[in-house]
Amino acid sequence: MDILKHCLIKPGTKIRLADIDPAETFGLKQDPSALAKNVQRLSDLQRLLYADQRHALLIVLQALDAGGKDGTIRHVMSGVNPQGCEVTSFKAPSSEELAHDFLWRIHKAVPRRGDIGIFNRSHYEDVLIVRVHKLVPKRVWSLRYKQINFFEKMLDASGVKIVKFFLHISKDEQKRRFEERLTNPDKNWKFSQPDLAERRHWDDYMKAFQAVLRKCSTEWAPWYVIPSNDKWFRNYAISEIIVRTLEELKLKYPTPDVDLSKITIED
């Protein structure tokens, strides 16, 4: 099963999210060992990435509320070394951030070569929530697609490999997850009244995400739409894509700068 083929949004593709089933698993059955294998492989590749020092990996996670961004990070990245992986969660911009261009706070959080960076939400909020709630005029946010593409291309040229995931859930599944937050004491803390207000803008967000996927899936920074009603499939698919992305970098351990055969360790 080629997960990349099924989930990749090719550049310029006209996409309707309504045509993509959030419960799709492409014939795969739940197999915990498959995820475990990828988690271990990712651990090994992270070590190589750190040693190689030629590339960084930037993982962008976008979803509607309750889409599963936190769960993805918890399960898929469970085997990585925290020293070489940083998660940045982008909330509403501060007054300092608003005094700069919209990419300023993003650029500061880009991982250095050798590291993995994970964006829980990202610069795409500036063409999503900003568009839906008309926080800036259309003449401003409509330019940002090209600005984002140029920014990501510059990062790619600097050794930052970018892979972007939209976690696609149905409106019914979002409702079920919200209700679980109300009824499960272990999840009460996750309930947020503003999330319900955002739910009323579901159709507007779908249009905004469709524009993002059409305009900003590029060869150097592809978007993948991950059917995410089933959490096990979401986790497996994302882990598979991340592993294959790292493998394509042809990472290798650097050659020692001294002849190790001539080194003697004194007693």
C-alpha positions in Angstrom: 0.0 0.0 0.0 1.5 3.3 -1.1 0.3 5.8 1.5 2.1 8.6 -0.1 0.4 8.1 -3.4 -3.1 8.1 -1.9 -2.6 11.0 0.5 -0.3 13.4 -1.4 -1.8 16.5 -3.0 0.0 17.1 -6.2 0.9 20.7 -7.0 -2.0 22.6 -8.5 -4.6 19.9 -7.8 -8.1 21.2 -7.5 -9.4 19.5 -4.4 -12.7 19.1 -2.7 -12.4 17.8 0.8 -16.0 16.7 0.6 -14.8 14.1 -1.9 -12.2 12.6 0.5 -13.7 10.2 3.1 -12.2 11.0 6.5 -12.9 7.3 7.5 -10.9 5.9 4.6 -8.1 3.4 5.4 -7.4 2.3 1.8 -8.0 -1.4 2.7 -5.5 -1.5 5.6 -6.4 -3.2 8.9 -5.3 -2.0 12.3 -1.9 -3.5 13.1 -0.1 -2.1 16.1 3.2 -3.7 15.1 3.2 -1.6 11.9 3.2 1.6 13.8 5.8 0.2 16.3 8.1 -0.7 13.4 7.9 2.9 12.1 8.4 4.4 15.5 11.6 2.4 15.9 12.7 3.3 12.3 12.1 6.9 13.0 14.2 6.7 16.1 17.1 5.3 14.1 16.7 7.9 11.3 16.6 10.7 13.9 20.0 9.6 15.1 21.3 9.7 11.6 19.7 13.1 10.9 21.5 14.5 14.0 24.8 12.9 13.1 24.6 13.9 9.4 24.0 17.6 10.1 23.1 18.4 6.5 19.3 18.6 6.9 16.5 19.5 9.3 13.0 18.1 9.2 10.0 20.4 9.7 6.7 18.6 10.3 3.6 20.9 9.9 0.3 19.7 11.5 -2.9 21.4 10.7 -6.5 20.4 11.6 -9.8 21.6 12.8 -10.3 21.5 16.6 -10.2 18.0 17.9 -8.5 16.9 14.7 -5.8 15.0 16.5 -2.7 17.1 16.3 -1.7 16.4 19.9 -2.4 12.7 19.7 -0.3 12.4 16.5 2.7 14.0 18.2 2.3 11.8 21.3 2.0 8.5 19.3 4.1 9.0 16.2 7.0 10.8 17.9 7.1 8.6 21.0 10.5 7.1 20.1 12.4 10.2 19.2 15.1 11.7 21.4 13.7 14.9 23.0 17.1 16.6 22.7 16.8 16.7 18.9 13.1 17.4 18.6 11.1 20.5 19.4 7.3 21.1 19.3 6.1 24.7 18.7 2.4 25.4 19.3 1.3 28.6 17.6 -1.4 30.4 19.5 -2.8 33.9 18.8 0.2 36.2 18.1 1.6 38.4 20.8 1.8 42.2 20.5 5.5 41.8 19.7 4.7 39.2 16.9 2.0 41.4 15.5 4.6 44.2 15.2 6.5 42.1 12.7 5.6 40.4 9.4 3.5 37.2 9.8 6.4 34.9 9.1 8.7 36.4 11.7 7.6 34.2 14.6 7.6 31.2 12.3 11.2 31.6 11.1 12.4 31.8 14.6 11.0 28.4 15.3 12.4 26.6 12.3 14.6 23.7 13.4 18.4 23.9 13.0 20.1 21.3 10.8 20.2 17.9 12.6 16.9 18.5 14.4 13.3 17.7 13.9 10.8 20.5 14.4 7.0 20.0 14.8 4.6 22.8 14.2 1.2 22.3 16.0 -0.6 24.8 13.8 1.7 27.1 11.8 2.1 30.0 9.4 -1.0 28.6 7.6 -3.2 30.1 10.3 -2.6 33.4 8.5 -4.6 32.1 5.5 -7.1 30.1 7.6 -8.4 31.7 10.7 -7.3 35.1 9.4 -9.3 34.5 6.2 -12.4 33.0 7.9 -12.7 35.7 10.5 -11.6 38.6 8.2 -8.8 39.7 10.6 -7.1 41.4 7.7 -8.4 42.5 4.3 -8.5 39.9 1.4 -5.9 42.0 -0.5 -3.5 41.2 2.4 -4.1 37.5 3.1 -4.5 36.6 -0.6 -0.8 37.5 -1.2 0.3 35.2 1.6 0.0 31.9 -0.4 2.9 33.0 -2.7 4.8 34.5 0.2 4.5 31.1 2.1 5.7 29.2 -1.0 8.7 31.4 -1.4 9.5 31.1 2.3 9.3 27.3 2.2 11.4 27.2 -0.9 14.1 29.2 0.8 14.0 26.8 3.8 14.2 23.8 1.5 17.3 25.4 -0.2 18.8 25.8 3.2 18.5 22.1 4.0 15.1 22.1 5.8 12.9 19.3 4.5 9.3 20.2 5.0 6.3 17.8 5.1 2.8 19.1 5.9 -0.2 17.1 7.1 -3.9 18.1 7.1 -5.7 15.8 9.6 -9.1 15.3 7.9 -12.0 14.4 10.2 -15.7 14.6 9.6 -18.0 17.0 11.3 -19.8 14.1 13.0 -16.5 12.8 14.3 -15.6 16.3 15.7 -18.9 16.3 17.5 -18.3 12.9 18.9 -14.9 14.0 20.2 -16.3 17.2 21.7 -19.0 15.2 23.5 -16.3 12.8 24.8 -14.5 15.8 26.3 -17.8 16.7 28.1 -18.5 13.2 29.5 -15.0 11.7 30.1 -13.5 13.2 33.3 -10.0 12.5 32.0 -10.7 14.7 29.0 -12.8 17.5 30.6 -9.8 19.7 30.7 -9.6 19.6 26.9 -13.0 21.1 26.4 -13.0 24.7 25.1 -16.1 26.9 24.6 -14.4 28.8 21.8 -14.0 25.5 19.9 -17.8 25.3 19.6 -17.9 28.8 18.2 -15.4 27.8 15.6 -17.4 24.8 14.7 -20.1 27.1 13.3 -17.6 28.2 10.6 -17.0 24.6 9.4 -17.9 25.3 5.8 -15.7 28.4 5.6 -12.8 26.5 7.1 -13.2 23.8 4.5 -13.0 26.4 1.7 -9.9 27.9 3.3 -8.2 24.6 3.7 -9.0 23.7 0.1 -7.3 26.9 -1.1 -4.2 26.1 1.1 -3.9 22.6 -0.3 -4.4 23.8 -3.9 -2.0 26.8 -3.8 0.7 25.6 -1.3 1.3 21.9 -2.0 4.7 22.1 -3.8 7.5 19.7 -4.8 9.7 21.2 -2.1 7.0 21.3 0.6 4.1 18.8 -0.1 0.8 18.7 1.6 -0.8 15.3 2.6 -4.4 14.9 3.5 -4.7 12.2 6.1 -8.1 10.6 6.7 -8.2 10.9 10.5 -11.5 9.6 11.8 -9.6 6.4 12.7 -6.7 7.4 15.0 -4.7 4.2 14.3 -4.7 4.9 10.6 -3.8 8.5 11.1 -0.8 7.6 13.2 0.4 4.8 10.9 0.0 6.9 7.7 1.9 9.9 9.1 4.6 7.7 10.6 5.0 6.0 7.2 5.3 9.3 5.3 7.8 10.7 7.8 10.0 7.6 7.6 10.0 7.6 3.9 10.7 11.3 3.7 13.8 10.9 5.9 14.9 7.8 4.0 14.8 9.8 0.8 17.4 12.3 2.2 20.0 9.5 2.0 21.3 10.3 5.5 24.7 8.9 6.5 27.1 9.0 9.4 29.9 11.4 8.7 33.5 10.1 8.1 35.7 10.7 11.1 38.2 13.5 10.6 41.1 11.4 12.0 42.4 7.9 11.4 40.7 5.9 14.2 43.0 3.0 13.7 45.9 5.1 14.9 44.1 6.2 18.1 45.2 4.4 21.3 43.2 4.8 24.5 45.6 4.9 27.5 45.0 2.5 30.4 
